[in-house]
Amino acid sequence: MKVPRTKAIRNSVAAVSFAAIVALTGCSDQGAPSGASDGGGQKPAASDGGAPAGSDGGGQAMPEADTSDVPDVVAEVNGEKISKDEFVTLYESQFQQASMQQQQSGQQLDQAELKKQVANQLVDNRLLLQAAHDAGIEPTTKDVDATLEQIAKQNGLKSGDEVIAALEKQGMKEKDVREDAASQFALTSYIEQEADIKEPSEEELKAQYDQLVQQQQAGGQQSGGQQSEVPPFEDVKGQLADQAKSQQQNEAATQMAKDLREKGDVTINL
């Protein structure tokens, strides 16, 4: 299984769950993004299947991300600069996702609009991280290790060391992985500290499960193919609870970032 690159994940407000949550019916991503995102969870920067990144598997070449017009400083947030390199890392990841969706739907991909969305995600994320720092949240080595262990659990890996090893194979350095995990801990801790995140009730989880079953059945009927079997409720209740809490975190993060932006000094150069 491929673990999503943390650079792209860290740079999205939606990424209060640092790595993609393993889907209930297989090894795919789930999650509810917020801010400028349009409704898809964080996904790996490249396909987990056998098709290369520049192809949809059927031989049709995907469009290329154009970052030639991106300035060296994409934005400034309360005096801190967001660089072109930071922007390109996230943009190329989201561009691949959008391109694959475009090929499936036949719709035209608007790169200018996508760039604005990515820039706003970066700004909102920076605002939240600044606020976490101002609130005195400073992750320890133990906090980082615990975050990596949580990522491992979410992605079906045995340990945080396996997460680091998987990301090193994708070209990341352990230092960067741990820095990203520290940012994730700070973000999540700040949101939980400032927002009223509640544990979902048994009734809410059952309703969420029933909706998932109905979606699977509807998807199988539309495609005419074999339906994926949803595991029993008790087997996935923990995952459903994590997803419900993540949804609350995402909604809280969106509102908090909006409030911070109104009070802060933000300039976007796109």
C-alpha positions as CSV (number, residue, x, y, z in Angstrom):
1,M,0.0,0.0,0.0
2,K,1.2,3.5,-0.8
3,V,1.3,6.0,1.9
4,P,0.4,9.6,0.7
5,R,3.3,12.0,0.6
6,T,3.1,14.1,3.7
7,K,4.2,17.4,2.1
8,A,0.9,17.5,0.2
9,I,-1.1,16.3,3.1
10,R,0.3,18.8,5.6
11,N,-0.5,21.7,3.3
12,S,-4.2,21.2,3.3
13,V,-6.6,22.3,6.1
14,A,-8.5,19.1,5.4
15,A,-5.5,17.1,6.5
16,V,-6.3,17.1,10.2
17,S,-6.0,13.3,9.6
18,F,-2.4,13.4,8.4
19,A,-2.6,10.3,6.3
20,A,-5.5,8.9,4.2
21,I,-7.9,6.8,6.2
22,V,-8.2,3.2,4.9
23,A,-11.6,2.8,3.3
24,L,-14.0,0.3,4.8
25,T,-14.1,-1.7,1.6
26,G,-10.5,-1.8,0.7
27,C,-7.2,0.2,0.6
28,S,-8.5,3.5,-0.7
29,D,-8.7,7.0,0.7
30,Q,-11.5,8.6,2.6
31,G,-12.0,11.9,4.4
32,A,-14.0,15.1,4.1
33,P,-11.9,18.1,3.1
34,S,-12.7,21.7,3.9
35,G,-11.7,25.1,2.9
36,A,-11.1,25.4,-0.9
37,S,-11.2,21.8,-1.5
38,D,-14.1,20.4,-3.5
39,G,-15.1,17.2,-1.7
40,G,-12.4,14.5,-2.2
41,G,-10.2,13.1,0.5
42,Q,-6.5,13.4,0.5
43,K,-5.1,10.9,-2.0
44,P,-1.6,9.7,-3.0
45,A,0.3,11.8,-5.4
46,A,0.4,9.0,-7.9
47,S,-1.9,6.1,-8.7
48,D,-1.7,3.0,-6.6
49,G,-2.5,0.9,-9.6
50,G,-0.4,-0.3,-12.4
51,A,-0.9,2.6,-14.7
52,P,1.8,5.3,-14.8
53,A,1.0,8.8,-13.4
54,G,0.7,10.3,-16.9
55,S,-1.9,7.8,-18.1
56,D,-5.4,6.7,-17.2
57,G,-4.6,3.1,-17.9
58,G,-6.2,3.2,-21.4
59,G,-3.3,4.9,-23.2
60,Q,-4.8,8.4,-23.1
61,A,-2.1,10.9,-21.9
62,M,-3.2,13.1,-19.0
63,P,-2.6,16.9,-19.2
64,E,0.5,18.3,-17.6
65,A,0.5,20.7,-14.6
66,D,1.6,24.2,-15.7
67,T,3.4,26.1,-12.9
68,S,5.3,28.4,-15.2
69,D,3.3,31.4,-14.0
70,V,3.6,30.7,-10.3
71,P,5.6,33.4,-8.5
72,D,8.5,32.6,-6.2
73,V,6.5,33.8,-3.3
74,V,2.9,32.5,-3.7
75,A,1.6,34.2,-0.5
76,E,2.5,35.9,2.7
77,V,0.7,35.1,5.9
78,N,1.4,37.4,8.8
79,G,4.9,38.0,7.5
80,E,5.6,34.3,6.7
81,K,6.2,33.5,3.1
82,I,4.7,30.5,1.2
83,S,7.2,29.5,-1.5
84,K,6.7,28.3,-5.0
85,D,8.3,25.0,-4.1
86,E,5.8,24.5,-1.3
87,F,2.9,25.4,-3.6
88,V,4.1,23.1,-6.5
89,T,4.3,20.1,-4.2
90,L,0.6,20.4,-3.3
91,Y,-0.6,21.6,-6.7
92,E,0.9,18.8,-8.7
93,S,-0.6,16.2,-6.3
94,Q,-4.1,17.8,-6.6
95,F,-3.7,18.4,-10.3
96,Q,-3.2,14.6,-10.8
97,Q,-6.4,13.9,-8.8
98,A,-8.4,16.5,-10.7
99,S,-7.0,15.3,-14.1
100,M,-8.1,11.8,-13.4
101,Q,-11.6,13.0,-12.4
102,Q,-11.7,15.1,-15.5
103,Q,-11.0,12.2,-17.7
104,Q,-13.8,10.2,-16.1
105,S,-16.3,13.1,-16.3
106,G,-15.2,14.7,-19.6
107,Q,-15.2,18.1,-18.0
108,Q,-12.5,20.7,-18.7
109,L,-9.9,21.2,-15.9
110,D,-9.5,24.9,-15.0
111,Q,-5.9,25.2,-13.8
112,A,-6.3,28.8,-12.8
113,E,-9.1,28.0,-10.5
114,L,-7.3,25.0,-9.1
115,K,-4.3,27.2,-8.3
116,K,-6.4,29.6,-6.4
117,Q,-7.9,26.7,-4.4
118,V,-4.4,25.3,-3.6
119,A,-3.1,28.7,-2.6
120,N,-6.0,29.2,-0.2
121,Q,-5.5,25.8,1.3
122,L,-1.9,26.7,2.0
123,V,-2.8,30.0,3.5
124,D,-5.5,28.5,5.8
125,N,-3.1,25.8,6.9
126,R,-0.4,28.3,7.7
127,L,-2.8,30.4,9.7
128,L,-3.8,27.4,11.8
129,L,-0.2,26.3,12.4
130,Q,0.7,29.9,13.5
131,A,-2.3,29.9,15.9
132,A,-1.2,26.6,17.3
133,H,2.3,27.9,18.0
134,D,0.9,31.1,19.6
135,A,-1.3,28.8,21.8
136,G,1.9,27.2,23.1
137,I,1.5,23.9,21.4
138,E,5.0,22.5,20.8
139,P,5.1,18.8,19.8
140,T,7.6,16.6,21.6
141,T,9.5,13.6,20.2
142,K,6.9,11.4,22.0
143,D,4.1,13.3,20.3
144,V,5.6,12.9,16.9
145,D,6.2,9.1,17.5
146,A,2.5,8.8,18.6
147,T,1.4,10.6,15.4
148,L,3.4,8.3,13.2
149,E,2.0,5.3,15.0
150,Q,-1.5,6.6,14.3
151,I,-0.7,7.0,10.7
152,A,0.6,3.5,10.5
153,K,-2.6,2.2,12.0
154,Q,-4.7,4.1,9.6
155,N,-2.8,2.8,6.6
156,G,-2.5,-0.9,7.7
157,L,1.1,-0.6,8.6
158,K,2.7,-2.1,11.7
159,S,4.7,0.9,13.1
160,G,5.7,4.5,12.6
161,D,9.1,3.2,11.3
162,E,7.2,1.5,8.4
163,V,5.5,4.8,7.6
164,I,8.9,6.5,7.5
165,A,10.4,3.7,5.3
166,A,7.4,3.9,2.9
167,L,7.8,7.6,2.5
168,E,11.5,7.4,2.1
169,K,10.9,5.1,-0.9
170,Q,8.9,8.0,-2.4
171,G,11.8,10.3,-2.0
172,M,11.2,12.0,1.4
173,K,13.8,12.3,4.1
174,E,13.0,11.1,7.7
175,K,13.6,14.6,9.0
176,D,10.9,15.9,6.7
177,V,8.5,13.2,7.6
178,R,8.9,13.9,11.3
179,E,8.5,17.6,10.8
180,D,5.3,17.0,9.0
181,A,4.1,14.7,11.8
182,A,4.9,17.4,14.3
183,S,2.9,19.9,12.3
184,Q,0.0,17.4,12.1
185,F,0.1,17.0,15.9
186,A,0.1,20.7,16.4
187,L,-2.8,21.2,14.0
188,T,-5.0,18.5,15.5
189,S,-4.2,19.5,19.1
190,Y,-5.1,23.1,18.4
191,I,-8.4,22.2,16.7
192,E,-9.4,19.8,19.5
193,Q,-8.4,22.5,22.1
194,E,-10.4,25.2,20.5
195,A,-13.4,23.3,19.0
196,D,-16.1,21.2,20.6
197,I,-15.3,17.8,19.0
198,K,-17.8,15.2,20.3
199,E,-17.8,11.4,20.2
200,P,-20.5,10.2,17.8
201,S,-23.3,8.2,19.3
202,E,-24.1,4.6,18.5
203,E,-27.2,5.7,16.6
204,E,-25.1,8.1,14.5
205,L,-22.6,5.5,13.7
206,K,-25.3,3.0,12.7
207,A,-26.8,5.6,10.4
208,Q,-23.4,6.2,8.9
209,Y,-22.9,2.5,8.3
210,D,-26.4,2.1,6.7
211,Q,-25.6,4.9,4.4
212,L,-22.3,3.3,3.4
213,V,-24.1,0.0,2.7
214,Q,-26.7,1.8,0.5
215,Q,-23.9,3.6,-1.4
216,Q,-22.2,0.3,-2.1
217,Q,-25.4,-1.3,-3.3
218,A,-26.3,1.7,-5.5
219,G,-22.7,1.7,-7.0
220,G,-22.9,-1.9,-7.8
221,Q,-26.3,-1.6,-9.5
222,Q,-25.1,1.4,-11.6
223,S,-21.9,-0.3,-12.8
224,G,-23.6,-3.6,-13.3
225,G,-20.5,-5.2,-11.7
226,Q,-20.0,-7.2,-8.5
227,Q,-20.7,-5.3,-5.4
228,S,-18.0,-4.9,-2.8
229,E,-19.0,-6.5,0.5
230,V,-19.1,-4.1,3.5
231,P,-17.7,-5.6,6.7
232,P,-20.0,-6.1,9.7
233,F,-20.8,-2.9,11.7
234,E,-18.9,-4.0,14.8
235,D,-15.7,-4.5,12.7
236,V,-15.8,-1.0,11.3
237,K,-17.4,1.0,14.1
238,G,-14.0,2.3,15.2
239,Q,-13.2,3.6,11.7
240,L,-16.6,5.2,11.4
241,A,-16.1,7.0,14.7
242,D,-12.7,8.3,13.5
243,Q,-14.2,9.5,10.2
244,A,-17.1,11.3,12.1
245,K,-14.6,13.0,14.4
246,S,-12.4,14.0,11.4
247,Q,-15.5,15.5,9.7
248,Q,-16.1,17.7,12.8
249,Q,-12.4,18.6,12.9
250,N,-12.5,19.6,9.2
251,E,-15.6,21.8,9.7
252,A,-14.1,23.4,12.7
253,A,-10.8,24.0,10.9
254,T,-12.5,25.7,8.1
255,Q,-14.3,28.2,10.4
256,M,-11.2,28.8,12.5
257,A,-9.1,29.5,9.4
258,K,-11.8,31.9,8.2
259,D,-11.8,33.8,11.5
260,L,-7.9,33.9,11.5
261,R,-7.8,35.2,8.0
262,E,-10.2,38.1,8.8
263,K,-7.9,39.1,11.7
264,G,-4.6,38.4,10.0
265,D,-2.5,40.0,7.3
266,V,-2.7,37.8,4.2
267,T,-1.6,38.5,0.6
268,I,-1.9,35.9,-2.2
269,N,0.2,36.7,-5.3
270,L,-1.6,34.5,-7.8
